[in-house]
């Protein structure tokens, strides 16, 4: 079984997303990264958000620019530009733009013992 890839998404568009949803920083996970042929990844959010009277718990993430692949998130220093879609009427609706990065919270956690210092 493939492990979960933990991701962080910073939504940059629409410009008032944080005001509407309450937070522009989202975290979640995917297993879609395991198949290199996947051009888009479905990300299950750790905490969903409300947007225009809809509860959103999953996003479909795709590269923002033609010819790019989401695997490049592993090489990104700050983040990888992505377009973000949510479920709407039996399909995906691209409504947001953001930056995708690996969730580094586990790496930056406090040391567990004296040997980790």
N, C-alpha and C positions, 0 to 999 in steps of 0.2 A: 504494500500500500504506500502511496505517495504521501509525504508529509505536507503539512500546510505551509504555504508561503505567507508570512505575515507582512501586510502592507500598510502604508500610511498614505492617505490622499488629502491633499490640500486643495480645496475647491476655490478657484479664482474667478470664475464666471458662472452665473451672473454676478455682477459686482455686489449685489445686496444679499447674496446667499447666506452669509453669516447672520444677518438681521432676520431673515425669514426662517432659517433652520435652527438658529441658536448656536451654531459652531461651524467653522470652516475646516476644521481638522477632523478627519474621519479615519478610523482604523478598521481593519478587517483581515480576512484571509481568503486564499484561493488554493485550489489544487490543479487548476487549469494550466499552470506553468509547466507541468510535467510533460505535456505533449507539445513539442516544438512547432507543430503545425497549427496550433491555436493562435489565431490572429487577435483574438479578444479573450479577456479573462472575466469570468463572473466572480465578483468579490462579495463575500458574505460579510456584512458590517457587524462589528462588535456591538455597536449601539446604533439603531436606525435613527431616522429623523423624519420630521413632518415637513412636507413641501406642498403647498397649495392643496391643503386638506387631504393629502395622501400620506400614508405611512410607508416609508421606503426603507427596506432592510437589506437590499441587494443592489449592486450597481454592475453594469457591464462596462468594462474598461477597455478602450482601444487606443492605439497610437494616434496622436494628434495629426501627424504628418504622413503623407503617402510614402511608402517604402521603408518606414520604420517598423521595428518589432519590439514588443513589450519586454523581451528578454534583456534589452539594453538597460533596464532599470537596475540590473546588477552592477553596471559600470557607471551609473550616474552619480555625480558628486553631490548635487543638491536635490535633484529630482528629474523625472522624465515626463515631458508634456503628454497629456492624455485627454481624450474626450470621454465623457461619462454619460451613460444612459441609465434610465430607470424603467421598470415595467409599466406599460400603459396599454390597455385594451389589447391584450394577447400579443403584444410585441414590445420591442425596446424603443424608447424615445430618447434620443440624444439631446440633453438639456443643459449639460454642464461641461466646463473645461476645468482642468486642474493639473496638479503636479503629483506624480506617483513616485513613491520611494519605498525602500525596504523599511519595515518598522524595526528600528534599532534599540527599542526599549530594553530588550534582554541583554544586549551588549553593554549598555550604559548603566545597568543595575548595580547597586552597591555590592561590594565584595562580601562573600559568604563567610570567609574565614581569614585568618591572618596570612595564610599562604597565597591568597589572591591579591594581597596589597603590593 
